[in-house]
């Protein structure tokens, strides 16, 4: 009898969930149903973009539409080595100086002068060398002058030609049968030859400001301007460069002033450059020197007092509204943020509170 009662008790406990299986649809034990979790985006940085600009995070580079070269700040490429095949200034040897993509061979200015290229402190240097007596410049080096043929009268001695230096004109003089022509010693230094009686004279003169030495004389430099974005295109990060002869006088990328304004550099018709501060405008922000899509949106396309607009940022809406019969509180985007200003409707217009915009009319 007691055995029958025990069996009945066990069966009852099983029915009411005291033993074994689940009673409310949950898994047995401590297991519970888990809801799907959306992974949180993580940003890492700094990173170096394909435009060689350092971005604080990879997210910012992605927003700017720039791929990533590598993690970390951008590192300038190492400067190439300068090499010289004749190991310096060696007039008797034709040499070649190389640095990166720049290559220069020694060459003759005239029969008595050699232009020698060499390396100094890993920089390429140019110098003008006089070959000297009984030497002649040929094939990019100073060689022994050939003896005159027998029974030929040797060249007359002394100096003939101009008697005063003129840095704005290329001249030449003849001394002991050899011709010496004015030449450029450096970018802004000209070597002028002239005669003083029977003597050959030379002097190095520096070109004045705005001039540079070209082919043995000083010429006025003209500015040349180049830009990569074709003008004031705020959607592109442009680079503007100004040259005067061989010298770069300006070299600058467009840059962000703040989240809503970009500093644009552009070329002028005279070869110089101009600077302007340009707002990115409705729904745009400045990042990496150009305007890209922002996280702010407005329905009236920006500051437009004749349209009712709603500006939204961070899921908060801001509606344009009349604050009196003549003035309107206008909301607009500035980068990712919302900006506001109180503007007058102007003569012949009123602010209609039922429409929250400026319309033609007057207050009775």
C-alpha positions in Angstrom: 0.0 0.0 0.0 2.8 2.4 0.9 4.5 1.6 -2.4 1.4 2.5 -4.4 1.1 5.9 -2.5 4.8 6.7 -3.3 4.3 6.0 -7.0 1.3 8.3 -7.1 3.2 11.1 -5.3 6.1 10.9 -7.8 3.7 11.0 -10.8 2.0 14.1 -9.3 5.3 15.9 -8.9 6.2 15.3 -12.5 2.9 16.6 -13.7 3.2 19.9 -11.8 6.8 20.5 -12.9 8.6 19.8 -9.7 10.7 17.1 -11.4 12.6 17.3 -14.7 11.3 19.3 -17.8 10.7 23.1 -18.2 7.4 24.7 -17.1 7.6 28.1 -18.8 9.3 27.5 -22.2 12.8 28.5 -21.0 15.7 26.1 -21.4 16.5 24.0 -18.4 18.8 25.1 -15.7 20.2 28.7 -15.8 20.0 29.1 -19.6 17.9 32.0 -20.9 17.0 33.3 -24.4 19.6 35.9 -25.6 18.5 38.8 -27.9 20.6 39.7 -30.9 23.2 42.4 -30.1 24.4 44.8 -32.9 28.2 45.1 -32.8 29.5 48.5 -31.8 31.8 50.0 -34.4 35.2 50.7 -33.0 37.6 53.3 -34.5 41.4 53.0 -34.3 44.1 55.5 -35.1 46.0 57.4 -36.0 46.3 56.1 -39.6 48.1 57.3 -42.7 45.7 57.8 -45.7 46.5 57.2 -49.3 46.7 61.0 -49.7 49.6 61.0 -47.2 47.5 62.8 -44.7 47.4 61.6 -41.0 43.8 61.0 -39.8 43.0 60.6 -36.1 41.1 57.4 -36.7 40.4 54.9 -39.5 36.7 56.0 -39.3 37.6 59.6 -40.2 39.7 58.4 -43.2 36.7 56.3 -44.3 34.4 59.3 -44.0 36.8 61.3 -46.2 36.7 58.5 -48.8 40.4 57.8 -48.4 42.0 54.3 -48.2 44.5 53.6 -45.5 48.2 53.0 -46.3 49.2 51.9 -42.9 48.5 52.4 -39.2 50.3 55.3 -37.5 51.1 58.8 -38.5 52.3 59.5 -42.0 56.1 59.3 -42.3 57.9 61.3 -44.9 59.8 59.0 -47.4 63.6 58.9 -46.9 65.5 61.4 -48.9 67.4 59.7 -51.8 71.2 59.6 -51.8 73.2 61.8 -54.0 76.0 60.1 -56.0 78.7 61.4 -58.3 80.5 59.1 -60.7 83.7 61.2 -60.6 83.6 61.6 -56.8 83.5 65.3 -56.7 85.0 68.1 -58.8 87.3 66.3 -61.2 87.7 68.5 -64.3 89.6 65.8 -66.3 86.8 63.3 -66.0 83.3 63.4 -67.4 81.0 62.8 -64.4 77.4 62.1 -63.7 75.6 63.2 -60.6 72.3 61.5 -59.6 69.8 62.1 -56.9 66.4 60.4 -57.1 64.9 61.2 -60.5 67.4 64.0 -61.1 70.4 63.3 -63.3 73.1 65.8 -64.6 76.2 65.2 -66.7 79.2 67.5 -66.6 79.2 69.7 -69.7 81.2 72.4 -71.5 80.0 76.0 -71.4 82.6 76.9 -74.0 86.1 76.0 -75.0 87.6 77.2 -71.7 84.8 76.5 -69.1 83.4 73.3 -67.6 80.2 72.9 -65.6 80.8 70.3 -62.9 78.0 68.6 -60.9 78.9 67.1 -57.5 77.4 66.1 -54.2 77.8 68.1 -51.0 76.0 67.1 -47.8 73.7 64.9 -49.9 72.7 67.9 -52.0 73.5 68.3 -55.7 75.8 71.2 -56.4 76.8 72.9 -59.7 80.1 74.8 -60.2 81.8 76.5 -63.1 85.5 75.5 -63.5 88.1 77.2 -65.7 90.1 74.6 -67.6 93.2 76.8 -67.6 96.2 77.2 -69.8 96.9 74.6 -72.5 93.5 73.0 -71.7 90.3 72.9 -73.7 86.8 71.8 -72.7 85.4 69.0 -74.8 83.0 66.1 -74.1 82.2 67.4 -70.6 85.8 67.4 -69.4 88.9 69.5 -69.5 91.5 67.9 -71.8 95.0 68.9 -73.1 94.7 71.3 -75.9 95.9 70.0 -79.2 99.2 71.4 -80.4 98.8 73.7 -83.5 99.9 72.2 -86.8 103.4 72.9 -87.9 103.9 76.1 -89.9 100.7 77.5 -88.4 100.8 80.8 -86.7 99.9 80.4 -83.0 96.9 82.4 -81.8 97.5 86.0 -80.8 97.9 86.7 -77.1 95.9 89.3 -75.2 92.2 89.9 -74.5 89.6 91.2 -76.9 85.9 91.9 -76.4 83.8 93.9 -74.0 85.5 96.0 -71.3 82.7 96.1 -68.7 80.5 93.5 -67.1 76.7 93.5 -67.8 74.7 90.9 -65.9 71.6 91.4 -68.1 73.3 90.4 -71.3 75.3 87.4 -72.3 78.7 88.4 -73.7 81.9 86.6 -74.6 85.6 87.7 -74.8 88.6 86.1 -76.5 91.8 85.5 -74.5 94.9 83.9 -76.0 92.8 82.3 -78.7 90.1 80.8 -76.4 86.6 82.2 -76.0 85.1 82.8 -72.6 81.4 83.3 -72.4 79.3 84.6 -69.5 77.7 81.7 -67.5 75.5 80.9 -64.5 77.6 80.0 -61.5 74.5 79.5 -59.3 70.8 79.9 -59.8 71.0 83.7 -59.0 74.7 84.3 -59.7 76.2 85.1 -63.1 79.9 85.0 -64.0 80.7 88.0 -66.3 83.9 88.1 -68.4 85.4 91.3 -69.7 88.8 92.7 -70.8 90.9 95.1 -68.9 93.6 96.1 -71.3 95.3 92.8 -72.3 94.1 91.0 -69.2 91.1 88.6 -68.9 88.8 89.6 -66.0 85.8 87.9 -64.5 83.4 88.8 -61.7 80.5 86.9 -60.0 77.5 89.1 -59.7 74.2 88.3 -58.0 71.0 88.9 -59.9 68.6 91.4 -58.2 65.4 90.4 -56.4 62.9 89.0 -58.9 65.6 87.9 -61.3 67.5 84.6 -61.9 70.5 83.6 -64.0 69.6 81.8 -67.2 72.1 81.0 -70.0 74.7 83.5 -68.7 72.5 86.5 -68.0 69.9 87.7 -65.4 66.3 87.5 -66.5 63.1 88.7 -64.7 61.2 85.8 -63.1 57.6 85.2 -63.9 55.3 83.4 -61.5 53.7 80.1 -62.6 50.8 78.7 -60.6 49.5 75.1 -60.7 46.6 73.5 -58.8 45.3 70.0 -58.6 41.5 70.6 -58.0 40.9 73.0 -60.9 39.9 75.9 -58.7 37.7 76.4 -55.7 36.3 72.9 -55.6 35.5 72.3 -52.0 34.7 68.6 -52.6 38.4 67.9 -53.5 41.5 68.5 -51.4 43.6 70.4 -53.8 47.2 71.5 -53.8 48.3 74.9 -55.1 52.0 75.4 -56.0 53.6 78.7 -57.2 57.0 78.7 -59.0 59.4 81.5 -59.9 61.8 80.0 -62.3 63.3 76.9 -60.5 62.2 78.1 -57.0 59.0 77.0 -55.4 57.6 80.0 -53.6 54.3 78.5 -52.3 53.2 75.0 -51.9 50.0 74.3 -49.8 47.1 71.9 -49.6 43.5 73.1 -48.9 42.8 72.8 -45.2 39.9 72.8 -42.8 39.5 75.9 -40.7 36.8 74.2 -38.6 34.1 71.6 -39.1 32.1 73.7 -41.5 34.6 75.8 -43.4 37.5 75.0 -45.7 40.4 77.3 -46.6 40.8 77.1 -50.4 43.9 78.0 -52.3 43.6 78.8 -56.0 45.6 80.2 -58.9 45.2 83.8 -60.3 45.7 84.7 -63.9 49.0 86.5 -63.2 50.6 83.3 -61.9 50.1 84.1 -58.2 47.6 82.5 -55.8 44.6 83.6 -53.7 43.2 82.4 -50.4 39.5 82.1 -49.6 37.4 80.7 -46.7 34.4 78.8 -48.1 31.6 77.3 -46.0 30.9 73.7 -46.9 27.1 74.3 -47.0 24.0 72.4 -46.3 24.5 68.8 -45.2 28.3 69.0 -45.5 31.3 69.1 -43.2 35.0 69.7 -43.6 37.3 66.8 -43.0 40.8 66.3 -44.4 40.8 69.5 -46.3 37.6 68.9 -48.2 33.8 68.9 -47.7 32.1 65.6 -47.3 28.6 64.4 -46.2 27.8 65.4 -42.6 25.4 63.9 -40.0 23.2 67.0 -40.2 20.2 67.4 -42.6 17.9 70.3 -43.4 14.8 70.4 -45.6 15.2 74.0 -46.9 18.7 73.5 -48.4 20.4 75.9 -45.9 19.7 79.4 -44.9 16.5 80.4 -46.8 14.1 82.7 -44.9 11.5 82.3 -47.6 11.1 78.5 -47.0 10.1 76.7 -43.8 12.8 74.3 -42.9 13.5 71.5 -40.4 17.1 70.9 -39.4 17.9 67.5 -37.9 21.1 66.5 -36.0 21.5 63.7 -33.4 17.9 62.7 -34.0 16.7 66.1 -32.7 14.6 68.4 -35.0 14.9 72.2 -35.0 12.1 74.1 -36.8 12.4 77.6 -38.3 10.0 79.9 -36.5 8.8 83.5 -36.5 9.8 85.4 -33.4 7.8 88.6 -34.4 6.2 90.1 -37.5 9.6 91.0 -39.0 12.2 88.5 -37.8 12.6 84.8 -38.1 14.7 82.3 -36.2 16.5 80.3 -38.9 18.2 77.0 -38.3 20.9 75.5 -40.5 23.6 72.9 -40.6 27.2 73.7 -39.8 29.3 70.6 -40.1 27.7 68.0 -37.9 26.1 70.7 -35.7 23.1 72.9 -35.9 23.6 76.6 -36.1 20.9 79.3 -35.6 20.6 83.0 -36.4 17.9 85.7 -36.2 17.3 87.3 -39.6 15.1 90.1 -40.8 12.5 89.4 -43.5 13.3 92.8 -45.0 11.3 95.6 -46.5 8.0 94.5 -48.1 8.0 91.1 -46.2 6.6 89.9 -43.0 7.2 86.7 -41.0 3.9 84.7 -41.1 3.7 82.7 -37.9 1.2 80.2 -39.4 3.8 79.2 -42.0 7.0 80.2 -40.1 8.6 81.8 -43.2 8.9 85.3 -44.7 6.3 86.2 -47.2 5.3 89.3 -49.1 3.1 91.7 -47.1 2.9 94.2 -44.4 1.6 94.6 -40.9 -1.8 96.4 -40.8 
